[in-house]
Amino acid sequence: MAITINTNLSSMIVQSNLQKSTNQLNTAIERMTTGYKINHAADNAAGYSIARNWEAQISSLDIAADNAAMGADMLSTLEDNYALISSHVQRVRDLTEQAANGTYGEQSKKAIESEIQARLEEINRIALNCEYNGIKMMDGTNATAKSIQVGIDGTAAKSQITLSSDLFADAKISALFNVTGEGAYTPTGDDEAAKLAQLAKDCAGTSTAETPKKPTQLLGTLDRVISRISDRITTLGAAQNRIESAIESIGVQSENITSSLSTLRDADVATESSNYIKAQILQQASATLLATANQSPSIALNLL
C-alpha cells in the first residue's frame, strides 16, 4: 500500500467503525433506558405500525371496560332500589291481609292505613329519586332501551349490550298498580297523591268511596305487582350477567394484546446488555486505533 499524506484510508476505516460502534452503543442505551426495542419507526417500520395499532386497541378496551363497569354499577343501583320497593309492597300485602281479617276495628284499620300510606309514599319517593349519573331510572321519564358500549367498534351486535326499556319503566304507585286482567285494579284520583291515598284506604278497608275495593280483592293485585317487580329484577340479573361476561371478555382481549405487544416491542435487557458491552469494547478499540491511524502519515517524514 502506498504511503500518502492527503488520504489516510486507515483513519477513515477506523472512523467509520467507530461511528458504527457508537451508534450501536447509543441504541443499546436507549433500549435499556426506555425498555423498548422499537422506539422509532426506523427501528422496525412494520413493527412500529403494529405496536401503535395495538396500543390504540388496548386504550379502547380500557374505555370499554370502564363503560361495562359503569353499566354494572347502574344496574346494581337499580336492583337495590327495586329490592327496597319489593320489600315495601310485600309489607303492604301483609297489612292488607291483616285488614281483611274481621277481628280489626276501625281504629286498628286506620293504623293499618297509616302504615300502608307511609309505605306507598316511600315507594314513590324511591322511584322519583333513583338515578345514576344524572339519569332518572324509575320515574318513567327515561323508559327507553339503553345501550352499553362494551366493544371497540360501532357494531351493535359485537360491541353493545342493549338494556330493555322495561328495566327503566315507571315504578311509581300509579304505574305499578295499574293492573289489568286477573286482579284488575287501577288507583283513582286526580293526581299521584290522591291515587296513593285511595289505594291505602282500599287496602286497609277504610275507603268511603261509592264502590270501594275490599282488602281481599286487592290481594291478587298485590301479588301481580310483586310479580311485576320480580320480573324486572330477573331481567336485571340477566343483563348483569351479560355485562359481567363482557368485562371478563374485555380483560382476556386486553391481556392477549398486551402480551403480543410486549413480545413485539419490549427490549430483552440481557440481550441489550450484551450488545452494550460489545459496542463499548468496539468503541474503545476503535478510539485507540484511530489515534494510531492518525499517526500513519507522519511515517512519510522518515523518508525525507
Backbone torsions as a table, in degrees:
resi	resn	phi	psi	omega
1	MET	NA	134.8	-178.4
2	ALA	-68.0	148.9	176.4
3	ILE	-91.9	114.7	-178.0
4	THR	-123.8	162.6	178.7
5	ILE	-108.1	-42.3	-174.4
6	ASN	-71.1	-32.2	-178.2
7	THR	-120.9	115.8	179.3
8	ASN	-107.5	85.8	-176.0
9	LEU	-61.3	-38.9	180.0
10	SER	-60.2	-42.0	179.2
11	SER	-65.6	-38.8	-179.8
12	MET	-64.8	-40.7	178.9
13	ILE	-64.4	-44.4	-179.4
14	VAL	-65.3	-40.2	179.3
15	GLN	-62.4	-41.2	178.6
16	SER	-61.4	-45.2	-179.9
17	ASN	-68.9	-33.7	176.9
18	LEU	-63.7	-40.9	178.4
19	GLN	-63.5	-41.8	179.3
20	LYS	-63.1	-46.3	-178.8
21	SER	-66.9	-33.9	177.1
22	THR	-66.3	-42.4	177.6
23	ASN	-62.3	-41.8	178.7
24	GLN	-64.0	-39.5	178.8
25	LEU	-64.1	-45.1	-179.8
26	ASN	-64.4	-37.9	178.6
27	THR	-64.2	-44.2	179.5
28	ALA	-63.4	-40.4	179.0
29	ILE	-63.9	-44.4	-179.8
30	GLU	-61.9	-44.3	-178.0
31	ARG	-66.5	-37.5	179.8
32	MET	-72.8	-34.1	-177.7
33	THR	-80.9	-29.7	178.0
34	THR	-91.4	-23.9	-176.6
35	GLY	82.5	2.9	-178.8
36	TYR	-116.1	141.2	173.7
37	LYS	-91.6	-12.4	174.1
38	ILE	-118.0	102.4	179.7
39	ASN	-109.0	-20.8	-178.9
40	HIS	-139.0	156.9	178.6
41	ALA	-57.9	-32.1	-179.4
42	ALA	-65.8	-24.4	-179.9
43	ASP	-65.9	-40.1	-179.8
44	ASN	-168.4	93.4	-172.3
45	ALA	-56.9	-48.9	-178.8
46	ALA	-66.5	-45.0	179.6
47	GLY	-63.1	-37.8	179.1
48	TYR	-61.9	-43.7	179.8
49	SER	-64.7	-44.4	179.6
50	ILE	-63.2	-42.1	-179.4
51	ALA	-61.7	-43.3	178.9
52	ARG	-62.8	-40.3	179.0
53	ASN	-64.7	-43.1	179.1
54	TRP	-66.5	-37.6	177.3
55	GLU	-61.1	-41.1	178.2
56	ALA	-63.9	-39.9	179.2
57	GLN	-65.3	-42.3	179.5
58	ILE	-62.6	-42.5	178.1
59	SER	-61.8	-42.5	179.3
60	SER	-65.6	-38.3	178.7
61	LEU	-66.1	-34.9	176.4
62	ASP	-62.3	-41.8	177.9
63	ILE	-65.7	-42.0	178.9
64	ALA	-60.7	-39.7	178.4
65	ALA	-64.1	-40.5	177.0
66	ASP	-64.0	-41.5	178.9
67	ASN	-60.3	-45.8	-179.2
68	ALA	-63.7	-41.6	179.4
69	ALA	-63.0	-40.5	177.7
70	MET	-65.5	-39.2	176.9
71	GLY	-61.5	-42.0	178.8
72	ALA	-64.4	-41.3	178.8
73	ASP	-64.1	-39.6	179.5
74	MET	-62.6	-44.2	-179.8
75	LEU	-68.0	-34.8	177.0
76	SER	-64.4	-40.8	176.7
77	THR	-60.6	-45.0	-179.9
78	LEU	-63.9	-43.3	-179.2
79	GLU	-63.0	-43.4	-179.8
80	ASP	-61.0	-39.3	179.7
81	ASN	-71.3	-37.6	175.8
82	TYR	-65.8	-34.7	177.8
83	ALA	-63.8	-40.0	177.0
84	LEU	-64.2	-45.7	179.8
85	ILE	-61.6	-41.9	179.9
86	SER	-60.3	-41.2	-180.0
87	SER	-65.9	-36.5	178.3
88	HIS	-68.6	-42.0	179.1
89	VAL	-64.2	-39.4	178.7
90	GLN	-62.5	-39.5	178.1
91	ARG	-66.8	-38.5	176.8
92	VAL	-61.5	-39.7	178.6
93	ARG	-64.8	-43.1	179.1
94	ASP	-59.4	-43.5	-179.9
95	LEU	-67.2	-36.9	178.2
96	THR	-64.7	-39.5	177.8
97	GLU	-66.4	-35.5	175.5
98	GLN	-64.2	-44.3	-177.7
99	ALA	-64.8	-24.9	179.8
100	ALA	-72.5	-15.6	180.0
101	ASN	-77.9	136.2	-176.3
102	GLY	-74.5	5.1	-177.0
103	THR	-92.2	3.2	-176.7
104	TYR	-104.9	130.3	176.6
105	GLY	-84.1	179.5	-176.0
106	GLU	-62.0	-38.7	-179.3
107	GLN	-64.9	-42.2	178.5
108	SER	-65.2	-40.0	179.4
109	LYS	-65.6	-34.8	176.6
110	LYS	-64.1	-37.8	177.7
111	ALA	-65.7	-40.3	177.3
112	ILE	-63.9	-43.2	178.8
113	GLU	-59.9	-40.1	-178.7
114	SER	-62.2	-43.9	179.3
115	GLU	-69.4	-40.5	178.0
116	ILE	-60.3	-43.6	178.4
117	GLN	-56.8	-46.3	-179.6
118	ALA	-63.0	-41.1	179.6
119	ARG	-64.2	-43.5	-179.3
120	LEU	-66.1	-39.9	177.1
121	GLU	-62.8	-37.9	179.2
122	GLU	-68.0	-36.7	176.7
123	ILE	-60.5	-46.2	179.0
124	ASN	-63.9	-39.7	179.1
125	ARG	-61.7	-43.7	178.6
126	ILE	-61.5	-46.3	-178.5
127	ALA	-62.2	-37.5	-177.5
128	LEU	-76.4	-26.3	-174.1
129	ASN	-102.6	-11.7	-178.4
130	CYS	-69.0	117.0	178.7
131	GLU	-150.3	161.1	175.9
132	TYR	-141.4	122.0	177.9
133	ASN	53.8	39.2	177.4
134	GLY	85.4	0.0	-179.7
135	ILE	-99.3	116.6	174.4
136	LYS	-71.9	129.1	-171.7
137	MET	-113.2	-11.8	-174.0
138	MET	-133.8	8.9	-178.0
139	ASP	-101.1	3.5	176.6
140	GLY	88.7	-5.0	-177.3
141	THR	-82.9	-16.7	-179.8
142	ASN	-128.5	41.5	-177.3
143	ALA	-81.1	62.6	178.7
144	THR	-129.9	158.4	176.8
145	ALA	-65.6	145.0	-179.6
146	LYS	-128.0	137.7	-177.8
147	SER	-103.6	132.1	176.0
148	ILE	-101.3	120.4	-179.0
149	GLN	-81.4	106.7	-176.4
150	VAL	-118.9	13.0	178.5
151	GLY	-129.3	-176.9	-174.1
152	ILE	-107.6	7.6	175.1
153	ASP	-131.2	-176.5	-175.7
154	GLY	-95.2	11.7	-179.4
155	THR	-80.5	119.2	-176.0
156	ALA	-60.7	-42.7	-176.0
157	ALA	-66.2	-30.8	-176.1
158	LYS	-95.4	-30.5	-167.1
159	SER	-123.9	2.8	-177.3
160	GLN	-131.6	145.3	171.7
161	ILE	-115.4	118.8	-177.5
162	THR	-92.9	125.8	178.8
163	LEU	-93.0	128.8	-176.6
164	SER	-59.4	143.4	177.4
165	SER	-63.9	-22.4	179.1
166	ASP	-60.7	-28.4	-179.4
167	LEU	-66.3	-26.1	-174.8
168	PHE	-111.5	21.3	179.5
169	ALA	-69.1	160.6	-179.8
170	ASP	-58.7	126.2	179.9
171	ALA	-114.0	16.0	175.0
172	LYS	-74.7	165.4	-175.2
173	ILE	-56.1	-46.3	-176.4
174	SER	-60.6	-29.2	179.6
175	ALA	-85.8	-45.6	-178.0
176	LEU	-62.5	-37.3	-175.2
177	PHE	-96.6	14.7	174.1
178	ASN	-87.0	80.6	-171.7
179	VAL	-104.5	131.1	176.0
180	THR	-113.1	170.3	179.8
181	GLY	73.7	-143.3	-179.8
182	GLU	-61.7	131.9	-178.3
183	GLY	74.0	24.8	-176.7
184	ALA	-56.5	133.2	178.7
185	TYR	-165.5	134.1	174.6
186	THR	-133.8	120.0	179.6
187	PRO	-58.8	140.4	179.3
188	THR	-106.0	152.4	179.5
189	GLY	151.6	162.0	-177.8
190	ASP	-77.2	-24.5	179.8
191	ASP	-145.9	-179.2	-176.7
192	GLU	-61.4	-41.0	-179.2
193	ALA	-63.6	-40.8	-179.6
194	ALA	-67.8	-40.3	178.5
195	LYS	-64.0	-40.2	179.8
196	LEU	-63.7	-44.9	-178.9
197	ALA	-63.5	-41.2	179.6
198	GLN	-65.2	-40.1	178.8
199	LEU	-62.2	-43.3	-179.9
200	ALA	-61.5	-41.5	179.6
201	LYS	-66.4	-42.1	179.8
202	ASP	-63.4	-42.6	-178.8
203	CYS	-66.3	-35.8	-177.4
204	ALA	-86.9	-9.5	-178.8
205	GLY	75.6	27.0	-179.4
206	THR	-111.8	7.7	-176.2
207	SER	-68.2	141.3	177.4
208	THR	-110.6	15.1	179.1
209	ALA	-64.8	163.9	-177.4
210	GLU	-61.7	-41.3	178.9
211	THR	-126.9	72.0	-176.4
212	PRO	-68.7	149.2	173.1
213	LYS	-82.5	139.8	176.7
214	LYS	-84.0	151.9	177.4
215	PRO	-53.3	-38.2	-179.2
216	THR	-64.1	-29.9	-179.9
217	GLN	-74.1	-18.1	-177.3
218	LEU	-95.5	-8.6	-179.9
219	LEU	-62.5	-42.2	177.7
220	GLY	-63.9	-39.5	177.5
221	THR	-60.7	-46.4	-180.0
222	LEU	-62.9	-36.8	175.9
223	ASP	-62.9	-39.7	178.7
224	ARG	-65.2	-39.7	179.2
225	VAL	-65.3	-45.0	178.1
226	ILE	-60.3	-41.9	178.1
227	SER	-63.8	-39.8	179.1
228	ARG	-62.0	-43.7	178.6
229	ILE	-66.0	-41.5	179.2
230	SER	-61.5	-38.0	178.2
231	ASP	-62.3	-40.7	179.5
232	ARG	-66.8	-40.4	179.1
233	ILE	-65.4	-38.4	177.5
234	THR	-63.0	-43.0	177.5
235	THR	-63.2	-38.1	176.2
236	LEU	-60.0	-45.1	-179.1
237	GLY	-60.9	-41.5	179.2
238	ALA	-64.3	-41.4	179.0
239	ALA	-65.8	-39.3	178.3
240	GLN	-63.3	-39.4	178.1
241	ASN	-62.1	-41.2	178.7
242	ARG	-63.5	-42.8	-178.7
243	ILE	-67.3	-40.9	177.4
244	GLU	-62.3	-39.1	176.5
245	SER	-63.5	-40.7	178.9
246	ALA	-63.0	-40.4	179.3
247	ILE	-62.4	-42.6	178.0
248	GLU	-64.2	-42.3	-179.9
249	SER	-63.4	-41.9	177.9
250	ILE	-60.9	-41.6	179.0
251	GLY	-61.5	-41.4	178.8
252	VAL	-64.8	-45.0	179.4
253	GLN	-60.4	-47.5	-178.3
254	SER	-62.5	-41.2	179.7
255	GLU	-63.9	-43.2	-179.0
256	ASN	-66.2	-43.5	179.7
257	ILE	-66.6	-40.4	178.9
258	THR	-61.9	-40.6	178.0
259	SER	-63.4	-43.8	179.1
260	SER	-65.0	-40.6	179.1
261	LEU	-63.5	-39.5	178.2
262	SER	-62.6	-44.6	178.9
263	THR	-61.0	-40.5	-176.9
264	LEU	-74.5	-41.9	-166.5
265	ARG	-108.3	-32.3	-173.3
266	ASP	-70.6	141.1	-179.9
267	ALA	-80.1	144.5	172.5
268	ASP	-87.1	106.4	-173.7
269	VAL	-60.4	-37.7	179.3
270	ALA	-62.6	-45.0	179.4
271	THR	-64.5	-45.7	-178.2
272	GLU	-68.2	-30.8	175.5
273	SER	-65.5	-41.5	177.3
274	SER	-64.2	-43.2	178.1
275	ASN	-63.2	-37.5	179.4
276	TYR	-62.9	-47.4	-179.7
277	ILE	-63.1	-43.5	-179.9
278	LYS	-62.2	-46.4	-179.1
279	ALA	-64.9	-36.6	179.5
280	GLN	-64.5	-44.3	179.1
281	ILE	-63.6	-45.6	179.1
282	LEU	-62.2	-39.0	178.6
283	GLN	-63.6	-45.2	-179.9
284	GLN	-64.9	-40.9	178.9
285	ALA	-64.3	-42.8	-179.9
286	SER	-64.3	-39.7	179.4
287	ALA	-63.6	-40.7	178.7
288	THR	-65.8	-45.4	-179.3
289	LEU	-68.0	-30.4	178.0
290	LEU	-62.8	-39.2	178.1
291	ALA	-61.9	-40.3	179.0
292	THR	-68.6	-43.0	-178.4
293	ALA	-64.4	-34.5	-179.9
294	ASN	-69.1	-16.7	178.4
295	GLN	-89.4	-8.6	-175.9
296	SER	-58.5	-43.8	-179.9
297	PRO	-59.1	-25.0	-178.2
298	SER	-68.2	-14.8	177.1
299	ILE	-62.1	-29.5	-179.7
300	ALA	-59.8	-27.5	179.9
301	LEU	-65.1	-28.2	-179.7
302	ASN	-69.4	-15.8	-179.2
303	LEU	-89.0	-9.8	-178.7
304	LEU	-86.7	NA	NA
